Amino acid sequence: GNYTSPFALIIRGGCSFEDKVKRAQKAGFKAAIIYDNEYTGPLVAMAGNSAGVKIPAVFVSKASGETLKAYAGLDMELWILPGYENSAWSIMTISFISLLAMSA
């Protein structure tokens, strides 16, 4: 493909995560961002057979995907940062702070 973005932005549904990522790779994208098709419920882990997949892929919320879609095609840099509630980041931060407190 002749795309201006190195990333494919793909909505969830219709086929497996694996198929979506492999199709993005075959089309020439350097990474796949798959976003949820519903606002409710927690995000799920992407699963499937990763054999042959050579590009990074990530699954994000519907809100994040729609934000990316709204800015698609603009000449700008956009970051998605993890929320700190109920995430690995919060566990890592709490663990690090606890370690600092114990060593003080």
C-alpha positions in Angstrom: 0.0 0.0 0.0 0.9 3.6 -0.4 -0.1 5.0 3.0 1.0 8.3 4.7 0.9 6.7 8.2 3.1 3.9 9.4 0.2 2.8 11.7 -3.0 1.0 10.8 -5.9 2.1 13.0 -8.5 -0.8 13.1 -11.8 -1.2 14.9 -12.4 -4.4 16.8 -14.9 -6.9 15.3 -15.5 -9.0 12.2 -12.4 -11.2 12.6 -9.7 -12.1 15.1 -7.0 -9.8 16.4 -4.5 -12.1 14.6 -6.1 -11.6 11.2 -6.3 -7.9 11.7 -2.6 -7.6 12.6 -1.6 -9.9 9.7 -3.7 -7.9 7.2 -2.1 -4.6 8.4 1.3 -6.2 8.1 0.6 -7.5 4.6 -0.7 -4.0 3.5 2.7 -2.6 4.5 1.9 -0.9 7.8 4.7 -0.8 10.5 2.3 -1.3 13.4 -1.4 -2.0 14.2 -3.5 -0.1 16.7 -6.8 -2.0 17.3 -9.4 -0.1 19.2 -12.5 -1.5 21.0 -15.9 -1.3 19.3 -17.7 -0.8 22.7 -17.4 1.7 25.5 -18.3 -0.8 28.2 -16.2 -3.4 29.9 -12.5 -3.8 30.5 -10.1 -4.2 27.7 -9.1 -7.8 26.9 -5.7 -9.2 26.0 -5.1 -9.7 22.3 -4.7 -13.4 21.7 -3.9 -15.6 18.7 -1.1 -17.3 16.8 1.7 -14.7 16.5 3.7 -16.9 14.0 4.6 -14.7 11.1 3.7 -11.4 12.8 6.6 -9.0 12.6 4.9 -5.7 13.5 4.0 -4.4 16.9 0.3 -4.3 17.8 -1.7 -2.8 20.7 -5.3 -2.9 21.8 -6.8 0.4 23.1 -10.1 1.6 24.3 -12.8 2.9 22.0 -12.3 6.5 23.3 -8.5 6.3 22.5 -9.2 4.8 19.1 -11.8 7.5 18.3 -9.3 10.2 19.4 -6.7 8.8 17.2 -9.2 8.6 14.3 -10.1 12.3 14.8 -6.5 13.3 14.5 -5.6 11.0 11.6 -4.0 12.7 8.7 -2.9 15.8 10.7 0.8 16.6 10.9 1.2 16.2 14.6 2.4 13.9 17.3 -0.2 12.2 19.5 0.6 10.2 22.6 -1.6 7.7 24.4 -0.6 7.4 28.1 -1.8 4.6 30.4 -4.2 5.5 33.2 -2.8 4.9 36.6 -5.8 3.3 38.2 -5.9 -0.5 38.0 -2.9 -0.8 35.8 0.6 -2.3 35.7 1.9 1.3 36.0 0.2 1.9 39.3 1.5 -1.4 40.7 5.0 -0.6 39.5 4.8 2.9 41.0 3.5 1.7 44.3 6.1 -1.0 44.4 8.9 1.5 43.7 7.6 4.0 46.3 7.4 1.2 48.8 11.0 0.1 48.0 12.2 3.7 48.5 10.4 4.0 51.8 11.9 0.8 53.1 15.4 1.7 52.1 15.2 5.2 53.7 
